[in-house]
Amino acid sequence: MNYFSSDFKLGILGGGQLGKMLLTETRKFDIQTLVLDPSEEAPARFACNTFYNGSLLEFETVYQFGKMVDLLTIEIENVNLDALEKLENEGLPVYPSPKTLRLIQNKGRQKDFYKENNIPTSAHTRFIELSALKKALENNELDFPFVWKSAQGGYDGNGVKIVRSTLDLIGLPELECIAEALVPFKNELAVIVARSPKGEIKTYPVVEMEFHPEANQVEYTICPARISDKVAKKAQEVALKVSESMNHVGLLAVEMFQTEDDQILVNEVAPRPHNSGHYSIEASYTSQFEQHLRAILDLPLGNTNSKVAGIMVNLVGEEGHSGQVVYENIEKIMAIDGVTPHIYGKRETRPFRKMGHVTIVNEDMSEARRIAEEVKNSIRVISIQ
């Protein structure tokens, strides 16, 4: 297929910020883009050729959308997999595949997969519902502390809680969940793996993630990670093993823990462009979004090396603010060399909602980190009072 002179139609399920940034890269190719999203205010609605407002979970909506395109991809995992399987069986290329998505959608199934494939991960127990977990505690079959995770639907720190006593169970929903061993770790790391249908595979450099202590969200992504070459090599090897075991196509972001004794344990994965790769837009030879397109279109994969050190700062809604968004001091940060803001276009802010990000590039990593702190302390995402 000649993507530079064709009527090729790419369908994207999800029109959030990831879809918006992916669409920036489709302009490099001569392809038409169709986006389906449940929100009429989806950030990607202006950047695509055709926008459809509809549910990603309704079989018929997803199926009929898929019938209009030549290839289907996602920017969010929570989609109707039965529709994708039917489309794939009818010959439509769907990347990542419904099989991969079905595995990843359920965190319990995902953790079982790591154990079955000898991929290092923390110990875990699956529970059909919260009451079963409580019964396991009563029977001394489970010990504090542990990490509670909702088996499905969690995102951006939601659906995850450290449980140190029975008091921490108050308010948790009565649904399928897992209890993971609490891992003492030095760093939280991530590696993005790109893989094409023909099997070409490349990894991006290991990044280090610093999390907000309350929201359990990434505050900073630092590339390259401030770790030894030995640990970085081990992290990339583990990420490649996950990719090969899942036989995925497109991008796979593998989140990992570096333990106190420098072991690498897989936490979870995302089969799409990911927050940990946003730095690549400014700092890499090939951004993660262009790479995702190259991968799913079976084009040669691009250079994953970094041109310069890059740090990403997440812009999230400030606590105590909900409503129409205002970005304070954005002109101030734009006056700093090497600083590029990305505003996602969401009209409404709320506490800890991802509203944008800022990339800082600099030849000196310590200077980049200093500027990132200045950016974080300067810009405010608030609402009109």
C-alpha positions in Angstrom: 0.0 0.0 0.0 1.3 3.4 -1.0 0.5 5.7 2.0 1.7 8.7 0.2 -0.8 8.7 -2.7 -3.9 6.7 -1.8 -7.4 6.7 -0.4 -6.4 4.7 2.6 -8.6 5.1 5.6 -7.2 4.7 9.1 -9.8 4.2 11.9 -8.9 5.3 15.5 -11.0 4.1 18.5 -10.7 6.9 21.0 -10.3 10.7 20.4 -8.5 11.7 23.6 -5.1 13.4 23.8 -3.3 10.3 22.5 -5.5 10.3 19.4 -4.9 14.0 18.9 -1.1 13.6 19.0 -1.3 10.6 16.7 -3.2 12.6 14.2 -0.4 15.2 14.1 1.8 12.4 12.6 -0.8 11.2 10.0 -0.3 14.5 8.2 3.0 13.1 7.1 1.2 10.5 5.1 -1.5 10.7 2.5 -4.1 8.8 4.5 -7.6 9.7 5.7 -8.4 9.4 9.4 -11.7 8.5 11.0 -12.1 8.8 14.8 -14.8 7.4 17.1 -15.2 8.8 20.6 -18.1 9.0 23.1 -17.5 12.6 23.9 -18.6 15.4 21.5 -15.7 17.5 23.0 -13.0 14.9 22.3 -9.6 16.6 21.8 -9.1 14.7 18.4 -12.3 15.9 16.9 -10.8 18.8 14.9 -7.6 17.0 13.7 -9.2 14.0 11.9 -11.0 13.9 8.5 -14.2 12.6 10.0 -15.3 12.5 13.6 -18.0 10.1 14.9 -19.6 10.5 18.3 -20.5 7.1 19.7 -19.8 4.5 22.3 -16.6 2.5 22.2 -18.3 -0.3 24.1 -21.4 -0.9 22.0 -20.9 -3.8 19.6 -22.8 -2.4 16.6 -21.3 1.1 16.9 -17.7 -0.2 16.9 -18.5 -2.8 14.2 -20.1 -0.4 11.8 -17.2 2.1 12.4 -14.7 -0.6 11.5 -16.6 -1.4 8.2 -15.7 2.1 7.0 -11.9 1.8 7.3 -9.0 -0.1 5.9 -7.1 -0.6 9.2 -8.2 -0.1 12.8 -6.2 1.0 15.8 -6.9 2.2 19.3 -5.8 5.0 21.7 -7.6 3.4 24.7 -8.0 -0.3 25.7 -11.6 -0.1 26.9 -13.3 -1.0 23.7 -15.8 -3.7 22.5 -13.6 -6.7 21.8 -16.3 -8.8 20.3 -16.8 -6.3 17.5 -13.0 -6.2 16.9 -12.8 -10.0 16.7 -15.6 -10.1 14.1 -13.9 -7.4 12.0 -10.6 -9.2 12.3 -12.2 -12.5 11.2 -13.7 -10.7 8.2 -10.2 -9.6 7.1 -9.8 -6.1 8.6 -6.3 -5.5 10.1 -6.8 -4.6 13.7 -3.7 -3.5 15.7 -3.2 -4.3 18.5 -5.2 -7.5 18.0 -8.3 -8.2 20.0 -6.4 -11.2 21.5 -3.8 -8.9 22.9 -6.4 -6.5 24.1 -8.4 -9.2 25.8 -5.3 -10.3 27.7 -4.3 -6.8 28.7 -7.8 -5.5 29.6 -8.0 -7.7 32.7 -5.1 -7.0 35.1 -5.6 -10.4 36.8 -5.3 -12.2 33.4 -2.3 -10.0 32.6 -0.5 -11.0 35.8 -1.2 -14.7 35.2 0.3 -14.3 31.7 3.6 -13.0 33.1 3.8 -16.0 35.5 2.9 -18.5 32.8 5.6 -17.0 30.5 8.4 -16.7 33.1 8.3 -12.9 33.0 9.5 -11.5 36.3 6.6 -9.8 38.2 5.4 -9.4 41.8 3.4 -12.1 43.5 -0.3 -11.7 43.2 -3.7 -13.3 44.0 -6.9 -12.9 42.0 -10.3 -12.4 43.7 -13.7 -12.6 42.0 -14.8 -9.7 44.3 -13.7 -7.6 47.2 -15.6 -9.8 49.7 -13.5 -12.8 48.7 -10.4 -10.8 49.4 -11.7 -9.9 52.8 -12.4 -13.5 53.5 -8.8 -14.4 52.5 -7.6 -11.9 55.1 -9.9 -13.4 57.8 -8.5 -16.8 57.0 -4.9 -15.6 57.1 -4.4 -16.5 53.4 -3.4 -12.9 52.7 -1.1 -10.6 54.6 -0.8 -6.8 54.9 0.5 -4.7 53.3 -0.4 -5.3 49.7 -1.5 -3.4 46.6 -5.2 -3.6 45.7 -6.0 -3.2 42.0 -9.3 -3.3 40.2 -9.1 -6.1 37.6 -10.6 -3.9 34.9 -11.1 -0.2 34.1 -8.4 1.4 36.2 -6.4 4.3 34.7 -4.2 7.2 35.7 -3.9 6.0 39.3 -7.6 5.1 39.6 -8.3 1.5 40.6 -5.1 1.2 42.6 -4.6 1.5 46.4 -1.9 0.4 48.9 -3.7 -1.5 51.7 -1.9 -1.5 55.0 -4.9 -2.4 57.3 -8.6 -3.2 57.1 -9.4 0.5 57.3 -7.8 0.9 53.8 -10.5 -1.4 52.4 -13.3 1.0 53.3 -14.9 2.4 50.2 -13.3 0.0 47.8 -15.8 -1.2 45.1 -17.3 -4.8 45.2 -15.7 -6.1 42.0 -13.1 -8.4 40.5 -9.7 -7.4 41.9 -6.2 -8.6 42.6 -3.9 -8.2 45.6 -0.2 -7.7 44.6 2.8 -8.0 46.9 4.1 -4.5 47.8 7.5 -4.2 46.1 10.2 -2.1 47.8 11.8 -0.4 44.8 14.4 2.2 43.8 12.8 3.4 40.6 9.8 3.0 38.4 10.9 2.5 34.9 9.3 2.1 31.4 10.4 0.8 28.0 8.4 1.3 24.9 8.7 -1.5 22.3 7.6 -1.0 18.7 6.8 -4.1 16.6 5.5 -4.4 13.0 3.4 -7.2 11.4 6.5 -8.4 9.6 8.3 -8.7 13.0 10.7 -5.8 12.9 11.2 -4.7 16.5 12.8 -1.8 18.2 13.0 -0.4 21.8 13.2 3.2 23.0 15.6 4.1 25.8 14.6 3.2 29.4 12.8 6.1 31.0 12.5 6.9 34.7 9.1 7.9 36.1 8.5 10.1 39.2 5.0 9.8 40.6 2.7 12.1 42.6 2.4 10.6 46.0 -1.3 11.2 46.4 -2.7 10.9 42.9 -0.5 7.9 41.9 0.1 9.6 38.6 3.3 10.3 36.7 4.6 13.8 37.4 7.9 13.6 35.5 9.2 11.2 32.9 13.0 11.4 32.6 14.9 10.1 29.5 17.4 8.6 29.8 16.7 7.0 33.1 19.4 7.7 35.7 20.4 4.1 36.1 23.4 1.9 35.3 23.9 0.5 31.8 23.6 -3.0 33.3 20.1 -2.2 34.7 19.0 -0.5 31.5 20.0 -3.5 29.5 18.1 -5.8 31.8 15.0 -3.6 31.6 15.1 -3.6 27.8 15.6 -7.4 27.7 12.5 -7.9 29.9 10.4 -5.5 27.8 11.4 -7.4 24.6 10.4 -10.7 26.3 7.0 -9.3 27.1 6.5 -8.1 23.5 7.6 -11.3 22.0 5.4 -13.4 24.4 2.4 -11.2 23.5 3.2 -11.1 19.8 1.8 -7.6 19.8 1.8 -5.2 16.8 2.2 -1.4 17.3 3.6 0.1 20.5 3.8 -1.6 23.8 4.7 0.4 26.9 6.1 -1.9 29.6 6.1 -0.4 33.1 8.5 -1.9 35.5 10.0 -1.7 39.0 13.7 -1.6 39.7 14.0 -3.4 43.1 16.4 -2.6 45.8 18.7 -5.4 44.6 18.4 -4.3 41.0 15.9 -6.9 39.8 13.4 -5.9 37.1 9.7 -6.7 37.8 7.0 -6.0 35.2 4.1 -4.0 36.7 1.8 -3.7 33.7 1.6 -2.8 30.1 -0.3 -0.5 27.7 -0.6 -1.6 24.0 -0.5 2.0 22.5 1.3 5.3 22.7 1.8 6.1 26.4 2.4 8.9 28.8 6.0 7.6 29.3 6.8 8.3 25.7 5.5 11.9 25.3 9.1 13.2 25.7 9.9 11.6 22.3 8.0 14.2 20.4 10.8 16.8 21.0 13.7 14.6 22.2 13.8 11.6 19.9 14.6 11.1 16.2 11.2 9.3 15.8 8.3 10.2 18.1 6.3 7.4 19.7 3.3 8.5 17.6 5.1 8.3 14.3 6.5 5.0 15.3 3.1 3.6 16.1 1.9 4.6 12.7 5.0 3.1 11.1 4.5 -0.1 13.0 0.8 -0.7 12.3 1.2 0.3 8.6 4.2 -2.2 8.3 6.6 0.6 7.3 10.2 0.5 8.3 10.6 1.5 12.0 12.3 4.8 12.8 15.4 5.6 14.8 14.4 5.4 18.5 17.5 7.1 19.9 17.3 10.4 21.7 18.7 13.6 20.1 19.0 15.2 23.5 18.0 14.6 27.1 14.3 15.0 27.6 12.0 15.4 30.6 8.2 15.5 30.5 6.1 17.3 33.1 2.4 16.3 33.3 -0.1 19.1 33.5 -3.0 18.0 35.7 -5.9 19.8 37.2 -5.2 21.5 40.5 -6.9 20.3 43.6 -10.0 22.4 44.5 -10.7 23.3 40.9 -13.4 22.0 38.7 -15.0 23.6 35.7 -13.8 25.6 32.6 -10.0 25.4 32.5 -7.5 28.3 32.7 -3.7 27.8 32.3 -1.8 30.3 34.4 1.7 31.3 33.6 2.0 29.5 30.4 3.7 32.5 28.8 6.3 32.4 31.6 7.3 28.9 30.9 7.4 29.4 27.1 10.0 32.1 27.6 12.5 29.4 28.9 14.7 27.8 26.2 13.9 24.2 25.4 10.4 24.2 26.9 7.4 23.1 24.7 3.9 22.9 26.1 1.2 20.6 24.7 -2.3 21.5 25.7 -4.8 18.7 25.1 -7.9 20.8 24.4 -10.1 19.5 27.2 -12.5 22.3 28.2 -13.3 21.1 31.7 -10.7 20.6 34.4 -11.0 18.6 37.7 -8.5 17.6 40.3 -5.6 15.5 38.8 -7.2 15.2 35.4 -4.6 15.1 32.6 -4.9 18.4 30.8 -1.6 18.6 29.0 2.2 18.1 29.3 5.4 20.1 28.9 8.6 18.8 27.4 12.0 20.1 28.5 15.0 19.3 26.3 18.6 20.1 27.2 22.0 18.7 26.6 22.6 18.7 30.4 20.2 16.3 32.2 20.6 18.0 35.6 19.7 21.4 34.0 16.7 19.8 32.3 15.6 18.4 35.7 16.0 21.9 37.3 13.9 23.5 34.5 11.3 20.8 34.9 10.9 21.7 38.5 10.6 25.4 37.6 7.9 24.6 35.1 6.0 22.4 37.6 6.1 25.2 40.2 5.1 27.9 37.7 2.2 26.7 35.6 -1.2 26.2 37.2 -4.2 24.3 35.7 -7.2 25.9 37.4 -10.8 26.7 36.7 -12.6 30.0 36.2 -13.9 31.0 39.6 
